[in-house]
Amino acid sequence: MAEFPDERQLVLRARSRLDQWTKRARMEAYAELFEGDDPLLSSEDVQLLDALDSELEREGGDGVWGTDQYGIHTAGTSSSDTSLGVVCVYHPQITKDSILRGADELDDETEERLNAALWRYSERVATLIEEDLDEFIRKTQR
Protein backbone atom coordinates (compact mmCIF):
# COMPACT_ATOMS: atom_id res chain seq x y z
CA MET A 1 0.00 0.00 0.00
CA ALA A 2 1.29 3.43 -0.91
CA GLU A 3 2.13 5.88 1.84
CA PHE A 4 -0.25 8.84 2.07
CA PRO A 5 1.32 12.25 1.45
CA ASP A 6 1.38 14.77 4.24
CA GLU A 7 -2.05 16.47 4.36
CA ARG A 8 -0.52 19.93 4.13
CA GLN A 9 1.37 18.98 0.96
CA LEU A 10 -1.77 17.39 -0.45
CA VAL A 11 -3.76 20.60 0.15
CA LEU A 12 -1.04 22.73 -1.46
CA ARG A 13 -0.93 20.49 -4.52
CA ALA A 14 -4.72 20.45 -4.78
CA ARG A 15 -4.95 24.24 -4.41
CA SER A 16 -2.56 24.62 -7.34
CA ARG A 17 -5.22 22.88 -9.47
CA LEU A 18 -8.22 24.73 -8.02
CA ASP A 19 -8.44 27.38 -10.78
CA GLN A 20 -8.44 24.72 -13.50
CA TRP A 21 -11.09 22.66 -11.68
CA THR A 22 -13.19 25.78 -11.07
CA LYS A 23 -13.21 26.78 -14.74
CA ARG A 24 -14.31 23.31 -15.81
CA ALA A 25 -16.92 23.06 -13.07
CA ARG A 26 -18.39 26.47 -13.90
CA MET A 27 -18.89 25.49 -17.53
CA GLU A 28 -20.46 22.16 -16.59
CA ALA A 29 -22.74 23.67 -13.92
CA TYR A 30 -23.86 26.43 -16.28
CA ALA A 31 -24.72 23.90 -18.99
CA GLU A 32 -26.57 21.65 -16.51
CA LEU A 33 -28.60 24.38 -14.86
CA PHE A 34 -29.22 27.02 -17.53
CA GLU A 35 -29.21 25.16 -20.84
CA GLY A 36 -31.05 22.13 -22.15
CA ASP A 37 -34.66 20.99 -21.87
CA ASP A 38 -35.38 21.99 -18.27
CA PRO A 39 -33.35 25.10 -17.39
CA LEU A 40 -33.42 26.57 -13.90
CA LEU A 41 -34.25 30.05 -15.25
CA SER A 42 -36.12 31.34 -18.26
CA SER A 43 -34.06 32.51 -21.23
CA GLU A 44 -35.06 36.08 -20.30
CA ASP A 45 -33.66 35.68 -16.77
CA VAL A 46 -30.42 34.18 -18.12
CA GLN A 47 -30.15 37.12 -20.54
CA LEU A 48 -30.64 39.48 -17.59
CA LEU A 49 -27.83 37.76 -15.65
CA ASP A 50 -25.64 37.87 -18.76
CA ALA A 51 -26.36 41.60 -19.15
CA LEU A 52 -25.42 42.21 -15.51
CA ASP A 53 -22.30 40.12 -16.08
CA SER A 54 -21.30 42.24 -19.09
CA GLU A 55 -21.98 45.49 -17.23
CA LEU A 56 -19.77 44.43 -14.34
CA GLU A 57 -16.97 43.29 -16.62
CA ARG A 58 -17.05 46.64 -18.46
CA GLU A 59 -16.57 48.31 -15.07
CA GLY A 60 -13.45 46.21 -14.51
CA GLY A 61 -14.95 43.53 -12.27
CA ASP A 62 -15.24 39.77 -12.61
CA GLY A 63 -18.88 39.79 -13.64
CA VAL A 64 -21.65 37.64 -12.22
CA TRP A 65 -20.21 34.38 -13.47
CA GLY A 66 -16.73 35.05 -12.11
CA THR A 67 -17.43 36.32 -8.60
CA ASP A 68 -18.08 32.96 -6.97
CA GLN A 69 -15.07 31.73 -5.00
CA TYR A 70 -14.13 28.29 -3.71
CA GLY A 71 -11.71 26.92 -1.19
CA ILE A 72 -10.32 23.58 -0.11
CA HIS A 73 -10.81 22.80 3.54
CA THR A 74 -9.53 20.03 5.76
CA ALA A 75 -12.70 19.31 7.74
CA GLY A 76 -13.95 16.73 5.24
CA THR A 77 -17.46 16.12 4.01
CA SER A 78 -19.99 13.37 4.28
CA SER A 79 -19.63 12.59 0.54
CA SER A 80 -15.87 12.21 0.72
CA ASP A 81 -13.61 9.40 1.90
CA THR A 82 -10.88 11.92 2.73
CA SER A 83 -10.44 14.72 5.21
CA LEU A 84 -10.44 17.31 2.39
CA GLY A 85 -13.45 19.01 0.88
CA VAL A 86 -14.54 22.01 -1.17
CA VAL A 87 -16.70 24.90 -0.03
CA CYS A 88 -18.08 27.94 -1.81
CA VAL A 89 -16.62 30.83 0.18
CA TYR A 90 -18.43 33.55 -1.79
CA HIS A 91 -21.82 33.19 -3.47
CA PRO A 92 -22.71 35.94 -5.95
CA GLN A 93 -25.83 37.75 -4.81
CA ILE A 94 -27.88 40.58 -6.19
CA THR A 95 -29.11 43.09 -3.61
CA LYS A 96 -30.55 46.60 -3.78
CA ASP A 97 -27.21 48.09 -2.71
CA SER A 98 -25.03 45.57 -4.51
CA ILE A 99 -23.13 46.33 -7.66
CA LEU A 100 -24.59 43.09 -8.99
CA ARG A 101 -28.01 44.75 -9.07
CA GLY A 102 -26.73 46.76 -12.02
CA ALA A 103 -28.29 49.77 -13.67
CA ASP A 104 -31.55 47.99 -14.34
CA GLU A 105 -34.03 48.10 -11.51
CA LEU A 106 -35.09 44.58 -10.60
CA ASP A 107 -38.24 43.80 -8.73
CA ASP A 108 -37.89 41.80 -5.51
CA GLU A 109 -39.34 38.62 -7.02
CA THR A 110 -36.88 38.64 -9.93
CA GLU A 111 -34.00 39.43 -7.57
CA GLU A 112 -34.92 36.46 -5.34
CA ARG A 113 -35.31 34.10 -8.32
CA LEU A 114 -31.91 35.11 -9.69
CA ASN A 115 -30.24 34.84 -6.28
CA ALA A 116 -31.69 31.37 -5.71
CA ALA A 117 -30.35 30.29 -9.10
CA LEU A 118 -26.92 31.80 -8.39
CA TRP A 119 -26.80 30.00 -5.04
CA ARG A 120 -27.70 26.67 -6.62
CA TYR A 121 -25.15 27.27 -9.40
CA SER A 122 -22.37 28.00 -6.88
CA GLU A 123 -23.22 24.95 -4.81
CA ARG A 124 -23.20 22.77 -7.95
CA VAL A 125 -19.81 24.18 -8.94
CA ALA A 126 -18.48 23.32 -5.45
CA THR A 127 -19.79 19.75 -5.80
CA LEU A 128 -18.14 19.35 -9.20
CA ILE A 129 -14.83 20.74 -7.92
CA GLU A 130 -15.00 18.31 -5.00
CA GLU A 131 -15.41 15.45 -7.47
CA ASP A 132 -12.17 16.59 -9.14
CA LEU A 133 -10.50 16.87 -5.73
CA ASP A 134 -11.62 13.34 -4.78
CA GLU A 135 -10.24 11.98 -8.07
CA PHE A 136 -6.96 13.85 -7.51
CA ILE A 137 -6.67 12.34 -4.02
CA ARG A 138 -7.42 8.83 -5.30
CA LYS A 139 -4.66 9.16 -7.92
CA THR A 140 -2.26 10.59 -5.34
CA GLN A 141 -2.86 7.71 -2.95
CA ARG A 142 -2.09 4.99 -5.50
BATORMAR-143299 format. One record per residue: chain; x, y, z of N, C-alpha, C in turn. Coordinates in steps of 0.001 Angstrom, whole numbers, plus 500000, padded with zeros to 6 digits. Atoms other than C-alpha are relative to their C-alpha. Layout:
<mardrens>
[mardren 'A'; [X; Y; Z]; [X; Y; Z]; [X; Y; Z]] ...
</mardrens>
This chain:
<mardrens>
[mardren 'A'; [500837; 498817; 500000]; [500000; 500000; 500000]; [500882; 501247; 500000]] [mardren 'A'; [499224; 498762; 500103]; [501286; 503433; 499089]; [499845; 500830; 501262]] [mardren 'A'; [500044; 499122; 498842]; [502130; 505877; 501837]; [499258; 501280; 499627]] [mardren 'A'; [500772; 498792; 500279]; [499753; 508844; 502072]; [500888; 501222; 500155]] [mardren 'A'; [499197; 498778; 499856]; [501316; 512251; 501451]; [499510; 500814; 501189]] [mardren 'A'; [500340; 499088; 498922]; [501377; 514767; 504237]; [498789; 500835; 499564]] [mardren 'A'; [501231; 499290; 500347]; [497950; 516469; 504355]; [500269; 501427; 499531]] [mardren 'A'; [499670; 498634; 500395]; [499483; 519926; 504126]; [500500; 500040; 498566]] [mardren 'A'; [499488; 500065; 501372]; [501370; 518980; 500962]; [498877; 499665; 499012]] [mardren 'A'; [501132; 500377; 500841]; [498231; 517391; 499546]; [499106; 501211; 499730]] [mardren 'A'; [500823; 498789; 500157]; [496243; 520595; 500152]; [500699; 500991; 499065]] [mardren 'A'; [499256; 499073; 500855]; [498963; 522729; 498543]; [499969; 499561; 498539]] [mardren 'A'; [500039; 500517; 501374]; [499071; 520492; 495478]; [498597; 500118; 499420]] [mardren 'A'; [501388; 499887; 500470]; [495279; 520452; 495224]; [499652; 501464; 499707]] [mardren 'A'; [500291; 498574; 500213]; [495048; 524244; 495590]; [500625; 500514; 498707]] [mardren 'A'; [499370; 499574; 501246]; [497437; 524621; 492657]; [499159; 499610; 498784]] [mardren 'A'; [500886; 500435; 501081]; [494780; 522879; 490529]; [498599; 500609; 500103]] [mardren 'A'; [501348; 499496; 499722]; [491780; 524727; 491975]; [499459; 500888; 498880]] [mardren 'A'; [500483; 499130; 501085]; [491564; 527378; 489216]; [499547; 499187; 498789]] [mardren 'A'; [500335; 500863; 501140]; [491557; 524721; 486498]; [498693; 499241; 500280]] [mardren 'A'; [501223; 500732; 499648]; [488911; 522662; 488318]; [498790; 500927; 500023]] [mardren 'A'; [501100; 499033; 499909]; [486806; 525782; 488934]; [499498; 500374; 498614]] [mardren 'A'; [500405; 499641; 501363]; [486788; 526778; 485261]; [499166; 498891; 499375]] [mardren 'A'; [500725; 501131; 500570]; [485688; 523309; 484188]; [498646; 499838; 500668]] [mardren 'A'; [501239; 500189; 499248]; [483076; 523060; 486934]; [498984; 501090; 499694]] [mardren 'A'; [500914; 498904; 500349]; [481609; 526473; 486105]; [499319; 499731; 498662]] [mardren 'A'; [500587; 500280; 501315]; [481111; 525491; 482467]; [498979; 498868; 500093]] [mardren 'A'; [500903; 501142; 499871]; [479541; 522164; 483409]; [498735; 500375; 500777]] [mardren 'A'; [501161; 499595; 499199]; [477263; 523667; 486078]; [499090; 500925; 499201]] [mardren 'A'; [500795; 499084; 500820]; [476138; 526429; 483717]; [499184; 499207; 498977]] [mardren 'A'; [500693; 500814; 501001]; [475277; 523904; 481007]; [498883; 499180; 500638]] [mardren 'A'; [500996; 500824; 499297]; [473434; 521649; 483494]; [498779; 500810; 500429]] [mardren 'A'; [501077; 499259; 499353]; [471396; 524382; 485136]; [499300; 501024; 499117]] [mardren 'A'; [500578; 498895; 500756]; [470784; 527017; 482474]; [499789; 499709; 498516]] [mardren 'A'; [500201; 500390; 501387]; [470786; 525160; 479157]; [499223; 498690; 499974]] [mardren 'A'; [500674; 501283; 500125]; [468952; 522135; 477853]; [498488; 500105; 500086]] [mardren 'A'; [501462; 500107; 500038]; [465337; 520988; 478132]; [499292; 500580; 501217]] [mardren 'A'; [500663; 499548; 498769]; [464615; 521992; 481726]; [500899; 500972; 500777]] [mardren 'A'; [499088; 499057; 499336]; [466653; 525103; 482607]; [499413; 500551; 501298]] [mardren 'A'; [500366; 499447; 498701]; [466579; 526568; 486097]; [499323; 501362; 499870]] [mardren 'A'; [500565; 498669; 500247]; [465750; 530051; 484747]; [499492; 500092; 498564]] [mardren 'A'; [500469; 499735; 501364]; [463879; 531339; 481737]; [501146; 500608; 499197]] [mardren 'A'; [498960; 499405; 500841]; [465941; 532509; 478775]; [500104; 501504; 500259]] [mardren 'A'; [499982; 498569; 499687]; [464943; 536085; 479701]; [500811; 500272; 501266]] [mardren 'A'; [499245; 499827; 498763]; [466343; 535678; 483226]; [501490; 499756; 499779]] [mardren 'A'; [498589; 500260; 500308]; [469579; 534179; 481880]; [500584; 501187; 499236]] [mardren 'A'; [499536; 498811; 500726]; [469851; 537116; 479462]; [500217; 501171; 500950]] [mardren 'A'; [499838; 498942; 499006]; [469362; 539482; 482412]; [501293; 499792; 500792]] [mardren 'A'; [498743; 500278; 499294]; [472172; 537763; 484347]; [501199; 500264; 499097]] [mardren 'A'; [498900; 499758; 500941]; [474357; 537871; 481242]; [500232; 501498; 499785]] [mardren 'A'; [499871; 498542; 500146]; [473635; 541602; 480848]; [500677; 500602; 501231]] [mardren 'A'; [499336; 499537; 498773]; [474578; 542206; 484495]; [501472; 499608; 499992]] [mardren 'A'; [498626; 500481; 500097]; [477702; 540124; 483922]; [500824; 500916; 499099]] [mardren 'A'; [499289; 499129; 500943]; [478696; 542240; 480913]; [500227; 501388; 500584]] [mardren 'A'; [499884; 498670; 499391]; [478020; 545492; 482772]; [501117; 500023; 501039]] [mardren 'A'; [498967; 500065; 498968]; [480231; 544426; 485664]; [501390; 499844; 499398]] [mardren 'A'; [498699; 500173; 500641]; [483027; 543290; 483384]; [500477; 501296; 499351]] [mardren 'A'; [499631; 498709; 500598]; [482951; 546638; 481539]; [500524; 500963; 501064]] [mardren 'A'; [499558; 499143; 498896]; [483425; 548309; 484931]; [501288; 499481; 500646]] [mardren 'A'; [498731; 500521; 499506]; [486553; 546207; 485495]; [499881; 498890; 501025]] [mardren 'A'; [500192; 501080; 499031]; [485051; 543525; 487728]; [500034; 498629; 499347]] [mardren 'A'; [499997; 501384; 500476]; [484763; 539768; 487388]; [498689; 499592; 499353]] [mardren 'A'; [501293; 500381; 500534]; [481116; 539788; 486364]; [499253; 499089; 500951]] [mardren 'A'; [500828; 500893; 499175]; [478345; 537645; 487777]; [500603; 498602; 500031]] [mardren 'A'; [499548; 501385; 500111]; [479795; 534375; 486526]; [501420; 499794; 500493]] [mardren 'A'; [498636; 500158; 499524]; [483274; 535054; 487891]; [500207; 500448; 501427]] [mardren 'A'; [499836; 499500; 498632]; [482568; 536324; 491399]; [499926; 498899; 501047]] [mardren 'A'; [500053; 501104; 499043]; [481923; 532956; 493027]; [501431; 499546; 500300]] [mardren 'A'; [498662; 500407; 499581]; [484934; 531725; 494999]; [499903; 498707; 500799]] [mardren 'A'; [499999; 501323; 499380]; [485872; 528291; 496287]; [501306; 499767; 500739]] [mardren 'A'; [498811; 500325; 499228]; [488294; 526915; 498814]; [500019; 498525; 500351]] [mardren 'A'; [499815; 501385; 499545]; [489681; 523583; 499885]; [500183; 500047; 501500]] [mardren 'A'; [499893; 500029; 498541]; [489191; 522799; 503544]; [500386; 498604; 500450]] [mardren 'A'; [499525; 501285; 499481]; [490466; 520029; 505761]; [499034; 499353; 500971]] [mardren 'A'; [500978; 500583; 499076]; [487296; 519310; 507742]; [499328; 498770; 499430]] [mardren 'A'; [500633; 501148; 500617]; [486048; 516734; 505241]; [498511; 500217; 499796]] [mardren 'A'; [501430; 499940; 500269]; [482537; 516124; 504007]; [499420; 498611; 500091]] [mardren 'A'; [500654; 501297; 499908]; [480012; 513370; 504279]; [500099; 499221; 498698]] [mardren 'A'; [499936; 500690; 501284]; [480372; 512595; 500543]; [501424; 499588; 499636]] [mardren 'A'; [498601; 500239; 500314]; [484134; 512209; 500720]; [500604; 498953; 500932]] [mardren 'A'; [499271; 500985; 499199]; [486392; 509403; 501897]; [501247; 500615; 500629]] [mardren 'A'; [498791; 499354; 499514]; [489116; 511920; 502729]; [499640; 501105; 500977]] [mardren 'A'; [500227; 498898; 499070]; [489563; 514717; 505209]; [499942; 501337; 499281]] [mardren 'A'; [500045; 498759; 500769]; [489560; 517308; 502386]; [498648; 500161; 499327]] [mardren 'A'; [501249; 499712; 500685]; [486545; 519010; 500881]; [500064; 501360; 499345]] [mardren 'A'; [500092; 498724; 500704]; [485457; 522008; 498826]; [498781; 500741; 500519]] [mardren 'A'; [501096; 499155; 499547]; [483302; 524901; 499970]; [499975; 501259; 499144]] [mardren 'A'; [500144; 498704; 500666]; [481924; 527937; 498186]; [500164; 501054; 501091]] [mardren 'A'; [499731; 498988; 498970]; [483377; 530827; 500175]; [499372; 501348; 499657]] [mardren 'A'; [500729; 498791; 500368]; [481569; 533545; 498208]; [498977; 499660; 498932]] [mardren 'A'; [501097; 500187; 500942]; [478184; 533186; 496528]; [499632; 501363; 499411]] [mardren 'A'; [500467; 498741; 500570]; [477294; 535936; 494053]; [498558; 500252; 500431]] [mardren 'A'; [501360; 499664; 499571]; [474171; 537749; 495194]; [499659; 501401; 499546]] [mardren 'A'; [500508; 498713; 500438]; [472117; 540581; 493814]; [499184; 500595; 501133]] [mardren 'A'; [500758; 499298; 498967]; [470890; 543094; 496388]; [499755; 501429; 499532]] [mardren 'A'; [500314; 498621; 500377]; [469446; 546604; 496218]; [501241; 500885; 500019]] [mardren 'A'; [498801; 499162; 499898]; [472788; 548094; 497286]; [501245; 499336; 499423]] [mardren 'A'; [498881; 500728; 500570]; [474970; 545574; 495491]; [500278; 500470; 498587]] [mardren 'A'; [499632; 499682; 501377]; [476873; 546330; 492338]; [499386; 498984; 499051]] [mardren 'A'; [500594; 501014; 500859]; [475408; 543089; 491011]; [498574; 500347; 499587]] [mardren 'A'; [501361; 499607; 500375]; [471994; 544753; 490933]; [500018; 500708; 498655]] [mardren 'A'; [499846; 499365; 501293]; [473266; 546758; 487976]; [499162; 501250; 499857]] [mardren 'A'; [500732; 498769; 500285]; [471715; 549767; 486331]; [498502; 499741; 499891]] [mardren 'A'; [501418; 500323; 500150]; [468445; 547989; 485657]; [499383; 499768; 501372]] [mardren 'A'; [500713; 500233; 498748]; [465967; 548098; 488489]; [499295; 498658; 499923]] [mardren 'A'; [500640; 501312; 499938]; [464914; 544584; 489403]; [498926; 500029; 501073]] [mardren 'A'; [500986; 500127; 498938]; [461757; 543803; 491270]; [500480; 498916; 500962]] [mardren 'A'; [499551; 500918; 498945]; [462109; 541798; 494491]; [499847; 498533; 499609]] [mardren 'A'; [500232; 501386; 500407]; [460657; 538618; 492977]; [501078; 499524; 499025]] [mardren 'A'; [498953; 500349; 500964]; [463122; 538640; 490075]; [501344; 499878; 500708]] [mardren 'A'; [498746; 500040; 499239]; [465999; 539426; 492432]; [500113; 498684; 500774]] [mardren 'A'; [499974; 501244; 499221]; [465080; 536461; 494656]; [500177; 498786; 499095]] [mardren 'A'; [499888; 501115; 500943]; [464688; 534100; 491677]; [501437; 499886; 499475]] [mardren 'A'; [498626; 500014; 500492]; [468094; 535108; 490307]; [500987; 499589; 501087]] [mardren 'A'; [499111; 500360; 498888]; [469763; 534842; 493722]; [499911; 498515; 500337]] [mardren 'A'; [500159; 501434; 499733]; [468306; 531369; 494287]; [500739; 499182; 498939]] [mardren 'A'; [499311; 500703; 501080]; [469647; 530288; 490904]; [501519; 500131; 500141]] [mardren 'A'; [498559; 499808; 499798]; [473079; 531802; 491608]; [500523; 499148; 501154]] [mardren 'A'; [499611; 500841; 498860]; [473197; 530005; 494963]; [500119; 498541; 499557]] [mardren 'A'; [500004; 501396; 500448]; [472296; 526671; 493375]; [501164; 499745; 499042]] [mardren 'A'; [498869; 500102; 500925]; [474849; 527270; 490604]; [501315; 499883; 500772]] [mardren 'A'; [498754; 500017; 499226]; [477634; 528005; 493121]; [500163; 498695; 500774]] [mardren 'A'; [499932; 501267; 499264]; [476781; 524946; 495191]; [500292; 498832; 499057]] [mardren 'A'; [499724; 501048; 500986]; [476798; 522765; 492054]; [501458; 500059; 499567]] [mardren 'A'; [498587; 499848; 500357]; [480189; 524183; 491061]; [500871; 499395; 501108]] [mardren 'A'; [499222; 500544; 498876]; [481520; 523321; 494551]; [499972; 498472; 499985]] [mardren 'A'; [500121; 501462; 500056]; [480214; 519753; 494201]; [500863; 499425; 498877]] [mardren 'A'; [499202; 500472; 501127]; [481856; 519349; 490797]; [501498; 500140; 500273]] [mardren 'A'; [498587; 499835; 499632]; [485168; 520741; 492079]; [500399; 498903; 500990]] [mardren 'A'; [499682; 501039; 499019]; [484996; 518309; 494998]; [500158; 498636; 499334]] [mardren 'A'; [499813; 501250; 500747]; [484594; 515448; 492533]; [501399; 499949; 499401]] [mardren 'A'; [498633; 499933; 500519]; [487832; 516587; 490856]; [501021; 499805; 501114]] [mardren 'A'; [499109; 500150; 498845]; [489495; 516866; 494266]; [500067; 498542; 500444]] [mardren 'A'; [500031; 501418; 499595]; [488384; 513344; 495219]; [500790; 499129; 499032]] [mardren 'A'; [499262; 500760; 501014]; [489759; 511978; 491931]; [501503; 500264; 500136]] [mardren 'A'; [498600; 499636; 499798]; [493035; 513850; 492495]; [500579; 499233; 501197]] [mardren 'A'; [499528; 500688; 498798]; [493333; 512341; 495981]; [500145; 498501; 499734]] [mardren 'A'; [499912; 501439; 500319]; [492581; 508833; 494702]; [501267; 499702; 499201]] [mardren 'A'; [498800; 500216; 500823]; [495335; 509165; 492083]; [501271; 500189; 500818]] [mardren 'A'; [498842; 499709; 499155]; [497738; 510594; 494656]; [500286; 498832; 500956]] [mardren 'A'; [499843; 501055; 498999]; [497143; 507705; 497051]; [500336; 498646; 499389]] [mardren 'A'; [499657; 501281; 500647]; [497907; 504991; 494495]; [501440; 499664; 500184]] 
</mardrens>
